[in-house]
Amino acid sequence: MTKKSANGRHEIKLSFSQIECRCGAVRIRASPCPDCGRSAEPFEADVDNQRRRRIVDRCLLALGLENAIPPVNGELEGHERVEQFRVLAELPSRFFDAMQSLEKAGSGSPDDLVDACSAARLLSDRLSAGTRRRPWIRTDDVACASADALVVVMRTFLKAFAAPTPILAEIKASTAQFDLDAMYVKIDQLNALRERWESIEKAEDVGEWMAEVFADAARARGTVNYVDLDLAGRELYREITGRMPGDGAGLGLLASELFTQYIGDEKAFRGAIASADLFMATASDKLADLVSRPVVAGEMRNGFVQLADQLQLTNAAIASTLNERQTVRSTLDLMHTVFEGPARRMVALMLDLAGVGRFEEYLPADGARTIGEARDLPALDPVVYGFDAALRIAQAHQSYEFKDDHLILRMRKKGNPQGQIVRVSLDDLLDRALASVECVNALALVIQVHAAEQGLDVIGDETLAALNVGPAELGSMLLRAAGYGELQFTGSRVSMSGPKLTGAAAIAISLALPHDQIAIVAVKTLDVHRTYEIDIALMRENSSIPDGLAKEFHMQRVLSRVLVDREPGWPSESMQRWVVGRALEVVNSKNSLRDDFAQIMGEMRQLLNFSKDQGLPVADEIRGLMRFLRLSIEGRSADLDGAVFDRLSTFLDDDTPVVLPFEFDGE
């Protein structure tokens, strides 16, 4: 019986006592004969099997413990959770090691196996009974599913361990192995989450943490191309809202969603995005006029900067234990700042779009009034679920008292001079603080998507600066998402390790370097070191050109300027072959030469002009191809020069190697 554990494979050998049946066959002691079917004698006993059954009975009892859930005040806290997750990940090996030690009578300790089963049952019950709060919702769900799966695995392997015959042991072990493989998928997810929590505590700023998030997003989506990553995010937006956003919107959503998966409530976050997008879609025709008002544009950018600042504070709140007065005060400050800063501005924008009031009037108004009016609108109520007036007021009026594990809020209440006393646990405090950031993050994302689709800038460069995300940091995020590591930016020099340089990576580098210059990019791939010289000014220009032949021609110019190890990365011979291939593609991709003649000739003329501008000898043959097409349409078959295709093919058959400076994957 063989089982896979986290540390390798455990082979557990079971021994069965055999006896000769009256029919002459050999059978397992205390089991019916497989040949003649005769039952075992009453006095027969397989001592080893009986021993294993007694141990298994104790273990199954431990796995079925009832009322084993610790008291409520023993609920797991943040750092304790991470430690318990580590214990959970190690329990399978502990279980199998103990079982393996019991193969032979007199060896091992049955108590060790029972203790492992008891620990799994208790941890499963404790995890399932805990209240789901931010920032542990997803982690607790994965941990609970892992612990439940572990209990199932233990039961099935115990049944195999106590099976009366080798055949039954093998059958039950095979089923148990299937359950074990499924459990390790969950354990791997939990380990990844645990590692992410450790990186949160060690991260110096949000920019560093966001770089890790982008890398996570790339791994989760199975792509190393940030263009594909953006498309995956846009498709996710469509899955949530039913509407496909414009280019560039996907990266923001993937980062926000992963942030929410780690620290928030993904279901609530997606619901807020769906509701906000539905509302913005109905009012989008008013957005441009609204943002054109100077106060609105300036204050919205201010709101986005403040939101970026809150992410810094959020990181600190997550990493803290919330067991000190200063930490509690900082968390309350976070909620108040989110409430009065970005949230009030973004909600005011939506109230203005709804025709409830003017944006400018909400700026000096009380934040509670602004949020209250939003909650009165069915279209906006699902979007503002995270704004807790009680905690915002408590901070503003300093009407709270810190206890060992909770806060006492003293709320004013009409008709009650003593006010209302509200008790808030520290876990609830962090949950509500993160809900406010989660909520405003969803709102900000949707506003930015709709603004960007109309060419409106409501963010500004100040937002990335507030996150400590400059051009180099942004480029690093994109490159790390694409699988590159050991990144160093020194002036115009960039060094990194990973896959071969791709077109997408070159674009990311062009965005990361702030000035027009020639970038020197050193890439280490396995044991191969390669150096590229790239005109990043041209590369950036290409990113802004709409799709079409003009963009392709510009990319040809970009490639022609690239040097690979000081040699031309895209010589004129390679460019000529591209022109010929593109010309033949234009001709062959159309449904009808006659119906699409004008479009074909227009594109051929562009290819001819490009060839002439670049001084390519193939220009004469492109002109000959255009003449052939025109004569074909005119029906002048006698004047056709069919040899033009043979001459074009000589360019395609050139033996000069084609050396692409970048690896292109379809973007």
BELVEN-V488494 format. One record per pair of residues at least 4 apart in sequence whose ideal C-beta (glycine too) atoms are under 8 Angstrom apart, sorted by the first residue. I is the first residue (numbers start at 1). J is the second residue. If there is no record, write none. Layout:
I & J
I & J
This chain:
1 & 11
1 & 12
1 & 13
1 & 14
1 & 160
1 & 161
1 & 169
1 & 170
1 & 173
2 & 9
2 & 10
2 & 11
2 & 12
2 & 173
2 & 177
3 & 9
3 & 10
3 & 11
3 & 12
3 & 96
3 & 157
3 & 173
3 & 176
3 & 177
3 & 180
4 & 8
4 & 9
4 & 10
4 & 177
4 & 180
4 & 181
4 & 184
5 & 9
5 & 10
5 & 92
5 & 93
5 & 96
6 & 89
6 & 90
6 & 92
6 & 93
6 & 184
6 & 187
7 & 93
10 & 96
10 & 97
10 & 99
10 & 100
11 & 100
12 & 96
12 & 99
12 & 100
12 & 103
12 & 161
13 & 103
14 & 48
14 & 52
14 & 103
14 & 161
14 & 163
14 & 166
14 & 169
15 & 48
15 & 103
15 & 104
16 & 28
16 & 29
16 & 46
16 & 48
16 & 49
16 & 165
16 & 166
17 & 28
17 & 29
17 & 30
17 & 46
17 & 47
17 & 48
17 & 49
18 & 26
18 & 27
18 & 28
18 & 29
19 & 26
19 & 27
19 & 28
19 & 29
19 & 44
20 & 24
20 & 25
20 & 26
20 & 27
21 & 25
21 & 26
21 & 27
21 & 33
21 & 35
21 & 36
21 & 38
22 & 36
22 & 38
23 & 33
23 & 35
23 & 36
23 & 38
25 & 33
25 & 34
25 & 35
25 & 36
27 & 31
27 & 32
27 & 33
27 & 34
27 & 35
27 & 40
28 & 46
28 & 164
28 & 165
28 & 166
29 & 40
29 & 44
29 & 45
29 & 46
30 & 40
30 & 44
30 & 45
30 & 46
30 & 49
30 & 164
31 & 40
31 & 46
31 & 164
31 & 165
32 & 37
32 & 38
32 & 39
32 & 40
33 & 37
33 & 38
40 & 44
45 & 50
46 & 50
46 & 164
47 & 51
47 & 105
48 & 52
48 & 105
49 & 53
49 & 162
49 & 164
50 & 54
51 & 55
51 & 105
52 & 56
52 & 102
52 & 161
52 & 162
53 & 57
53 & 162
54 & 58
55 & 59
55 & 102
55 & 110
55 & 113
55 & 114
55 & 161
55 & 162
56 & 60
56 & 158
56 & 159
56 & 161
56 & 162
57 & 61
58 & 62
58 & 110
58 & 114
59 & 63
59 & 113
59 & 114
59 & 117
59 & 154
59 & 158
60 & 64
60 & 117
60 & 155
60 & 158
61 & 65
62 & 114
62 & 115
62 & 117
62 & 118
62 & 121
63 & 117
63 & 118
63 & 120
63 & 121
63 & 151
63 & 154
63 & 155
63 & 158
64 & 121
65 & 118
65 & 121
65 & 122
65 & 125
68 & 121
68 & 122
68 & 125
69 & 125
69 & 126
69 & 129
70 & 74
70 & 75
70 & 122
70 & 126
74 & 126
75 & 130
75 & 131
75 & 427
76 & 80
76 & 81
76 & 84
76 & 126
76 & 127
76 & 130
77 & 81
77 & 321
77 & 427
78 & 82
78 & 136
78 & 321
78 & 322
79 & 83
79 & 321
80 & 84
81 & 85
81 & 136
81 & 139
81 & 140
81 & 143
82 & 86
82 & 194
82 & 197
82 & 198
83 & 87
84 & 88
84 & 123
84 & 127
84 & 143
85 & 89
85 & 139
85 & 143
85 & 190
85 & 191
85 & 193
85 & 194
86 & 90
86 & 194
87 & 91
87 & 119
87 & 123
88 & 123
88 & 143
88 & 146
88 & 147
88 & 150
88 & 187
88 & 190
89 & 187
89 & 190
89 & 191
89 & 194
90 & 94
91 & 95
91 & 116
91 & 119
91 & 120
91 & 123
91 & 150
92 & 96
92 & 150
92 & 153
92 & 180
92 & 183
92 & 184
92 & 187
93 & 97
94 & 98
94 & 112
94 & 116
94 & 119
95 & 99
95 & 113
95 & 116
95 & 117
95 & 120
95 & 154
95 & 157
96 & 100
96 & 157
97 & 101
97 & 112
98 & 102
98 & 108
98 & 109
98 & 112
98 & 113
98 & 115
98 & 116
99 & 113
99 & 157
99 & 161
100 & 108
101 & 107
101 & 108
101 & 109
101 & 112
102 & 107
102 & 108
102 & 110
102 & 113
103 & 107
103 & 108
108 & 112
108 & 113
109 & 113
110 & 114
111 & 115
112 & 116
113 & 117
114 & 118
115 & 119
116 & 120
116 & 154
117 & 121
117 & 154
117 & 158
118 & 122
119 & 123
120 & 124
120 & 147
120 & 150
120 & 151
120 & 154
121 & 125
121 & 151
122 & 126
123 & 127
123 & 147
124 & 128
124 & 144
124 & 147
124 & 148
124 & 150
124 & 151
125 & 129
126 & 130
127 & 140
127 & 143
127 & 144
127 & 147
128 & 144
128 & 147
128 & 148
130 & 140
131 & 427
132 & 136
132 & 137
132 & 140
132 & 141
133 & 137
133 & 427
133 & 428
133 & 430
133 & 431
134 & 263
134 & 264
134 & 265
134 & 430
134 & 431
134 & 434
134 & 435
134 & 438
135 & 139
135 & 262
135 & 263
135 & 264
135 & 318
135 & 430
135 & 431
135 & 434
136 & 140
137 & 141
137 & 264
137 & 265
137 & 266
138 & 142
138 & 193
138 & 261
138 & 262
138 & 266
139 & 143
139 & 190
139 & 193
139 & 194
139 & 197
139 & 262
140 & 144
141 & 145
142 & 146
142 & 186
142 & 189
142 & 190
142 & 193
143 & 147
143 & 190
144 & 148
145 & 149
145 & 186
146 & 150
146 & 183
146 & 186
146 & 187
146 & 189
146 & 190
147 & 151
148 & 152
149 & 153
149 & 179
149 & 182
149 & 183
149 & 186
150 & 154
150 & 183
151 & 155
152 & 156
152 & 179
152 & 183
153 & 157
153 & 176
153 & 179
153 & 180
153 & 183
154 & 158
155 & 159
156 & 160
156 & 172
156 & 175
156 & 176
156 & 179
157 & 161
157 & 172
157 & 173
157 & 176
157 & 180
158 & 162
159 & 163
159 & 172
159 & 176
160 & 168
160 & 169
160 & 170
160 & 172
160 & 173
160 & 176
161 & 169
163 & 168
163 & 169
163 & 171
163 & 172
164 & 168
165 & 169
166 & 170
167 & 171
168 & 172
169 & 173
170 & 174
171 & 175
172 & 176
173 & 177
174 & 178
175 & 179
176 & 180
177 & 181
178 & 182
179 & 183
180 & 184
181 & 185
182 & 186
183 & 187
184 & 188
185 & 189
186 & 190
187 & 191
188 & 192
189 & 193
190 & 194
191 & 195
192 & 196
193 & 197
193 & 262
194 & 198
195 & 199
196 & 200
196 & 212
196 & 216
196 & 262
197 & 201
197 & 262
198 & 202
199 & 203
199 & 209
199 & 212
200 & 209
200 & 262
200 & 315
200 & 318
200 & 319
201 & 319
203 & 208
203 & 209
203 & 212
203 & 315
204 & 208
205 & 209
205 & 312
205 & 315
205 & 467
205 & 468
206 & 210
206 & 308
206 & 311
206 & 312
206 & 314
206 & 315
206 & 467
206 & 468
206 & 469
207 & 211
207 & 467
207 & 468
207 & 469
207 & 473
207 & 477
208 & 212
209 & 213
209 & 315
210 & 214
210 & 255
210 & 467
210 & 469
210 & 477
211 & 215
211 & 473
211 & 476
211 & 477
211 & 480
212 & 216
212 & 480
213 & 217
213 & 255
213 & 258
213 & 259
213 & 262
214 & 218
214 & 226
214 & 229
214 & 251
214 & 254
214 & 255
214 & 477
214 & 478
214 & 480
214 & 481
215 & 219
215 & 480
215 & 481
216 & 220
216 & 258
217 & 221
217 & 229
217 & 233
217 & 254
217 & 255
217 & 258
217 & 481
218 & 223
218 & 224
218 & 226
218 & 229
218 & 481
218 & 482
218 & 483
220 & 258
221 & 228
221 & 229
221 & 232
221 & 254
223 & 228
223 & 229
223 & 232
224 & 481
224 & 482
224 & 483
224 & 499
224 & 502
225 & 229
225 & 482
225 & 502
225 & 504
225 & 665
225 & 667
226 & 230
226 & 251
226 & 478
226 & 481
226 & 482
226 & 504
226 & 508
227 & 231
227 & 504
227 & 667
228 & 232
228 & 665
228 & 667
229 & 233
229 & 250
229 & 251
229 & 254
229 & 481
230 & 234
230 & 247
230 & 248
230 & 249
230 & 250
230 & 251
231 & 235
231 & 250
232 & 236
232 & 250
232 & 254
233 & 237
233 & 249
233 & 250
233 & 251
233 & 252
233 & 253
233 & 254
234 & 238
234 & 244
234 & 245
234 & 246
234 & 247
234 & 249
234 & 250
234 & 253
235 & 239
235 & 244
235 & 250
236 & 240
236 & 250
236 & 253
236 & 254
236 & 257
237 & 241
237 & 243
237 & 244
237 & 245
237 & 249
237 & 250
237 & 253
237 & 273
237 & 277
237 & 449
238 & 242
238 & 243
238 & 244
238 & 245
240 & 270
240 & 273
240 & 274
240 & 277
241 & 273
241 & 274
241 & 277
241 & 278
243 & 277
243 & 281
245 & 249
245 & 250
245 & 449
245 & 453
246 & 449
246 & 452
246 & 453
248 & 252
248 & 452
249 & 253
249 & 448
249 & 449
249 & 452
250 & 254
251 & 255
252 & 256
252 & 445
252 & 448
252 & 449
253 & 257
253 & 273
253 & 445
254 & 258
255 & 259
256 & 260
256 & 269
256 & 441
256 & 442
256 & 445
257 & 261
257 & 266
257 & 269
257 & 270
258 & 262
259 & 263
259 & 264
259 & 441
260 & 264
260 & 265
260 & 266
260 & 269
260 & 438
260 & 441
261 & 266
263 & 314
263 & 318
263 & 434
263 & 438
264 & 268
264 & 269
264 & 434
264 & 435
264 & 437
264 & 438
265 & 269
265 & 435
265 & 438
266 & 270
267 & 271
268 & 272
268 & 385
268 & 386
268 & 435
268 & 438
268 & 439
269 & 273
269 & 438
269 & 441
269 & 442
270 & 274
271 & 275
271 & 382
272 & 276
272 & 382
272 & 383
272 & 385
272 & 438
272 & 439
272 & 442
272 & 443
273 & 277
273 & 442
273 & 445
273 & 446
274 & 278
275 & 279
275 & 379
275 & 380
275 & 382
275 & 383
276 & 280
276 & 350
276 & 383
276 & 442
276 & 443
276 & 446
276 & 447
277 & 281
277 & 446
277 & 449
277 & 450
278 & 282
278 & 379
279 & 283
279 & 350
279 & 353
279 & 354
279 & 379
279 & 380
279 & 383
280 & 284
280 & 287
280 & 350
280 & 353
280 & 446
280 & 447
280 & 450
281 & 450
282 & 379
283 & 287
283 & 350
283 & 353
283 & 354
284 & 450
284 & 453
284 & 454
286 & 290
286 & 353
287 & 291
287 & 353
287 & 450
287 & 451
287 & 454
287 & 456
288 & 292
288 & 454
288 & 456
289 & 293
290 & 296
290 & 349
290 & 352
290 & 353
290 & 359
291 & 296
291 & 297
291 & 300
291 & 451
291 & 456
291 & 458
292 & 296
292 & 297
293 & 297
293 & 359
293 & 360
294 & 298
295 & 299
295 & 359
295 & 360
295 & 363
296 & 300
296 & 349
296 & 352
296 & 359
296 & 360
297 & 301
297 & 458
298 & 302
299 & 303
299 & 345
299 & 359
299 & 363
300 & 304
300 & 345
300 & 346
300 & 349
300 & 447
300 & 458
301 & 305
301 & 457
301 & 458
301 & 459
301 & 460
301 & 462
301 & 463
302 & 306
302 & 345
303 & 307
303 & 341
303 & 342
303 & 345
303 & 346
303 & 444
304 & 308
304 & 342
304 & 444
304 & 448
304 & 458
304 & 459
304 & 460
304 & 462
304 & 463
305 & 309
305 & 460
305 & 462
305 & 463
305 & 466
306 & 310
306 & 337
306 & 341
306 & 342
307 & 311
307 & 338
307 & 341
307 & 342
307 & 440
307 & 441
307 & 444
307 & 463
308 & 312
308 & 463
308 & 464
308 & 466
308 & 467
309 & 313
309 & 337
309 & 466
310 & 314
310 & 334
310 & 337
310 & 338
310 & 341
310 & 342
310 & 437
310 & 440
311 & 315
311 & 437
311 & 467
312 & 316
312 & 466
312 & 467
312 & 468
313 & 317
313 & 330
313 & 333
313 & 334
313 & 337
314 & 318
314 & 334
314 & 433
314 & 434
314 & 437
315 & 319
316 & 320
316 & 330
317 & 322
317 & 327
317 & 330
317 & 331
317 & 334
317 & 430
317 & 433
317 & 434
318 & 430
318 & 434
320 & 324
320 & 327
320 & 330
321 & 327
322 & 327
322 & 328
322 & 331
322 & 426
322 & 427
322 & 429
322 & 430
323 & 327
323 & 426
324 & 328
325 & 329
325 & 402
326 & 330
327 & 331
328 & 332
328 & 402
328 & 407
328 & 426
328 & 429
329 & 333
330 & 334
331 & 335
331 & 429
331 & 430
331 & 433
332 & 336
332 & 391
332 & 394
332 & 395
332 & 400
332 & 429
332 & 433
333 & 337
333 & 395
334 & 338
334 & 433
334 & 436
334 & 437
335 & 339
335 & 388
335 & 391
335 & 392
335 & 395
335 & 432
335 & 433
335 & 436
336 & 340
336 & 391
336 & 392
336 & 395
336 & 396
337 & 341
338 & 342
338 & 343
338 & 387
338 & 433
338 & 436
338 & 437
338 & 440
339 & 343
339 & 344
339 & 367
339 & 371
339 & 387
339 & 392
339 & 436
340 & 344
340 & 367
340 & 392
341 & 345
342 & 346
342 & 440
342 & 444
343 & 347
343 & 367
343 & 371
343 & 384
343 & 387
343 & 436
343 & 439
343 & 440
343 & 443
344 & 348
344 & 362
344 & 363
344 & 367
344 & 370
344 & 371
345 & 349
345 & 363
346 & 350
346 & 440
346 & 443
346 & 444
346 & 447
347 & 351
347 & 362
347 & 370
347 & 371
347 & 374
347 & 380
347 & 383
347 & 384
347 & 443
348 & 352
348 & 357
348 & 359
348 & 362
348 & 363
348 & 370
349 & 353
349 & 359
349 & 447
350 & 354
350 & 374
350 & 380
350 & 383
350 & 443
351 & 356
351 & 357
351 & 359
351 & 362
351 & 370
351 & 373
351 & 374
351 & 377
351 & 380
352 & 356
352 & 357
352 & 358
352 & 359
352 & 362
354 & 377
354 & 379
354 & 380
356 & 373
356 & 377
357 & 361
357 & 362
357 & 373
358 & 362
359 & 363
361 & 365
362 & 370
365 & 369
365 & 370
366 & 370
367 & 371
367 & 392
368 & 372
368 & 389
368 & 392
368 & 393
369 & 373
370 & 374
371 & 375
371 & 384
371 & 387
371 & 389
372 & 376
372 & 389
373 & 377
374 & 380
374 & 381
374 & 383
374 & 384
375 & 380
375 & 381
375 & 384
376 & 381
377 & 381
380 & 384
381 & 385
383 & 439
383 & 442
383 & 443
384 & 439
384 & 443
385 & 435
385 & 439
386 & 432
386 & 435
386 & 436
386 & 437
386 & 438
386 & 439
386 & 440
387 & 392
387 & 436
387 & 439
388 & 392
388 & 432
388 & 435
388 & 436
389 & 393
390 & 394
390 & 409
390 & 411
390 & 422
391 & 395
391 & 409
391 & 424
391 & 429
391 & 432
391 & 433
392 & 396
393 & 397
393 & 399
393 & 411
394 & 398
394 & 399
394 & 400
394 & 407
394 & 409
394 & 410
394 & 411
395 & 400
399 & 409
399 & 410
399 & 411
400 & 407
400 & 408
400 & 409
400 & 410
401 & 407
401 & 408
401 & 410
402 & 407
403 & 407
403 & 408
405 & 425
405 & 426
406 & 423
406 & 424
406 & 425
406 & 426
407 & 423
407 & 424
407 & 425
407 & 426
407 & 429
408 & 421
408 & 422
408 & 423
409 & 421
409 & 422
409 & 423
409 & 424
410 & 419
410 & 420
410 & 421
410 & 422
411 & 419
411 & 420
411 & 421
411 & 422
412 & 419
412 & 420
413 & 419
413 & 420
416 & 420
424 & 428
424 & 429
424 & 432
425 & 429
426 & 430
427 & 431
428 & 432
429 & 433
430 & 434
431 & 435
432 & 436
433 & 437
434 & 438
435 & 439
436 & 440
437 & 441
438 & 442
439 & 443
440 & 444
441 & 445
442 & 446
443 & 447
444 & 448
445 & 449
446 & 450
447 & 451
447 & 458
448 & 452
448 & 458
448 & 459
449 & 453
450 & 454
451 & 456
451 & 457
451 & 458
452 & 456
459 & 463
461 & 465
462 & 466
463 & 467
464 & 469
464 & 470
464 & 474
465 & 469
465 & 470
468 & 473
469 & 473
469 & 474
469 & 477
470 & 474
470 & 514
471 & 475
471 & 511
471 & 512
471 & 513
471 & 514
472 & 476
472 & 489
472 & 512
472 & 513
473 & 477
474 & 478
474 & 511
474 & 512
475 & 479
475 & 489
475 & 508
475 & 509
475 & 511
475 & 512
475 & 513
476 & 480
476 & 487
476 & 489
476 & 512
477 & 481
478 & 482
478 & 505
478 & 508
478 & 511
478 & 512
479 & 484
479 & 487
479 & 496
479 & 498
479 & 505
479 & 508
479 & 509
479 & 512
480 & 484
480 & 485
480 & 487
482 & 498
482 & 499
482 & 502
482 & 504
482 & 505
482 & 508
483 & 498
483 & 499
484 & 496
484 & 497
484 & 498
484 & 499
484 & 505
485 & 496
485 & 497
485 & 498
486 & 495
486 & 496
486 & 497
486 & 524
487 & 494
487 & 495
487 & 496
488 & 493
488 & 494
488 & 495
488 & 496
489 & 493
489 & 494
489 & 512
489 & 513
490 & 494
490 & 495
492 & 513
492 & 515
492 & 517
492 & 518
492 & 519
492 & 520
493 & 519
493 & 520
493 & 521
493 & 522
494 & 509
494 & 512
494 & 513
494 & 519
494 & 520
494 & 521
494 & 522
495 & 521
495 & 522
495 & 523
495 & 524
496 & 521
496 & 522
496 & 523
496 & 524
497 & 523
497 & 524
497 & 525
498 & 523
498 & 524
498 & 525
499 & 525
499 & 663
500 & 523
500 & 525
500 & 530
500 & 663
501 & 505
501 & 506
501 & 521
501 & 523
501 & 530
501 & 532
501 & 661
501 & 662
501 & 663
502 & 506
502 & 662
502 & 663
502 & 664
502 & 665
503 & 507
503 & 662
503 & 663
503 & 664
503 & 665
503 & 667
504 & 508
504 & 665
504 & 667
505 & 509
505 & 662
506 & 510
506 & 521
506 & 532
506 & 534
506 & 539
506 & 662
507 & 511
507 & 539
507 & 542
507 & 543
508 & 512
509 & 513
509 & 519
509 & 521
509 & 534
509 & 536
509 & 539
510 & 519
510 & 534
510 & 536
510 & 539
510 & 540
510 & 543
511 & 540
511 & 543
513 & 517
513 & 519
513 & 536
516 & 536
516 & 537
517 & 536
517 & 537
518 & 533
518 & 534
518 & 535
518 & 536
519 & 532
519 & 533
519 & 534
519 & 535
519 & 536
520 & 531
520 & 532
520 & 533
521 & 531
521 & 532
521 & 533
521 & 534
522 & 529
522 & 530
522 & 531
522 & 532
523 & 529
523 & 530
523 & 531
523 & 532
524 & 528
524 & 529
525 & 530
530 & 564
530 & 565
531 & 564
531 & 565
531 & 566
532 & 562
532 & 563
532 & 564
532 & 569
532 & 661
533 & 562
533 & 563
533 & 566
534 & 539
534 & 558
534 & 561
534 & 562
535 & 539
535 & 558
535 & 561
535 & 562
536 & 540
537 & 541
538 & 542
538 & 554
538 & 557
538 & 558
538 & 561
539 & 543
539 & 558
540 & 544
541 & 545
541 & 554
542 & 551
542 & 554
542 & 555
542 & 558
545 & 550
545 & 551
545 & 554
546 & 550
546 & 551
547 & 551
548 & 552
549 & 553
549 & 603
549 & 606
549 & 607
550 & 554
550 & 606
551 & 555
552 & 556
552 & 582
553 & 557
553 & 606
553 & 610
554 & 558
555 & 559
556 & 560
556 & 570
556 & 575
556 & 578
556 & 610
556 & 614
557 & 561
558 & 562
559 & 569
559 & 570
559 & 575
559 & 660
559 & 661
559 & 662
560 & 568
560 & 570
560 & 572
560 & 575
560 & 614
562 & 568
562 & 569
562 & 570
562 & 661
562 & 662
563 & 567
563 & 568
563 & 569
564 & 568
564 & 569
564 & 659
564 & 661
569 & 659
569 & 660
569 & 661
570 & 574
570 & 575
570 & 659
570 & 660
570 & 661
571 & 575
571 & 656
571 & 659
572 & 576
572 & 614
572 & 615
572 & 616
573 & 577
573 & 654
573 & 656
574 & 578
574 & 656
574 & 658
574 & 659
574 & 660
575 & 579
575 & 614
575 & 616
576 & 580
576 & 611
576 & 616
576 & 617
576 & 618
576 & 651
576 & 654
577 & 581
577 & 651
577 & 652
577 & 654
577 & 658
578 & 582
579 & 583
579 & 607
579 & 610
579 & 611
579 & 616
579 & 618
579 & 622
580 & 584
580 & 618
580 & 621
580 & 648
580 & 651
580 & 652
581 & 585
581 & 652
582 & 586
582 & 607
583 & 587
583 & 604
583 & 607
583 & 622
583 & 625
583 & 648
584 & 588
584 & 648
585 & 589
586 & 590
586 & 600
586 & 603
586 & 604
586 & 607
587 & 593
587 & 600
587 & 625
587 & 629
590 & 595
590 & 596
590 & 599
590 & 600
591 & 595
591 & 596
592 & 596
593 & 597
593 & 600
593 & 629
593 & 632
593 & 633
594 & 633
596 & 600
597 & 601
597 & 629
597 & 633
598 & 602
599 & 603
600 & 604
600 & 629
601 & 605
601 & 626
601 & 629
601 & 630
602 & 606
603 & 607
604 & 608
604 & 622
604 & 625
604 & 626
604 & 629
605 & 609
605 & 626
606 & 610
607 & 611
607 & 622
608 & 612
608 & 619
608 & 622
608 & 623
608 & 626
609 & 613
610 & 614
611 & 616
611 & 618
611 & 619
611 & 622
612 & 616
612 & 619
618 & 622
618 & 648
618 & 651
619 & 623
620 & 624
621 & 625
621 & 644
621 & 647
621 & 648
621 & 651
622 & 626
623 & 627
624 & 628
624 & 641
624 & 644
624 & 647
625 & 629
625 & 644
625 & 645
625 & 648
626 & 630
627 & 631
627 & 641
627 & 644
628 & 632
628 & 640
628 & 641
628 & 642
628 & 644
629 & 633
630 & 634
631 & 636
631 & 637
631 & 639
631 & 640
632 & 636
632 & 637
632 & 640
636 & 640
642 & 646
643 & 647
644 & 648
645 & 649
646 & 650
647 & 651
648 & 652
649 & 653
650 & 654
660 & 664
